[in-house]
Amino acid sequence: MGAIAGEKRGLLERMDETMKEDKILNVAYGSNLNLEQMAYRCPTAKVYGKGMLLDYQLLFKGREDNAYATIEPKRGSKVPVLVWELQPEDEKALDYYEGYPRFYEKKEVNLYLETGERITAMVYIMTDEVMERIQLNLPSRSYLETVKAGYGRAGFDKKYIEAALGVSGKGGRCDEK
């Protein structure tokens, strides 16, 4: 009886690991931090955890007064993130919302959650395909308020937004990696 229970436990552990690998995890750092917007856009998405994306910085890029959040590699910087567990239909909805693949591309990143769990997750990062989108600029007031609301609900320090506004508003160069 003990051997069968041990085999069953081993099988359940392997199934649990397989199920973990099948999850679609998405890193949110901008408007997708906003719980109300995500509930509307991706009704089956669930918050999986919170963490810090290391060696990236938050920026705003786009047209003047109409820029959107993105991240870029920058050694020593960090960006607070919310991680969503998505269903395939949620990912499709986000692809549409983010303008994938022309406006944002998808990349995989590794990070640790506050719980200590190490994960690999997908993140949308603005492409440099459309020239008017790669300019550092300030976001619209409504977009910025959406991002700030998400930061507030997640309990993130808004100093990261302020830093991004400072760099993006100056049109500063951020190509130091």
Beta strands, then each sheet from edge to edge (+ up, - down):
strand 1: 24-28
strand 2: 46-63
strand 3: 66-86
strand 4: 104-113
strand 5: 118-126
sheet 1: 1+ 3- 2+ 4- 5+ 1+
end
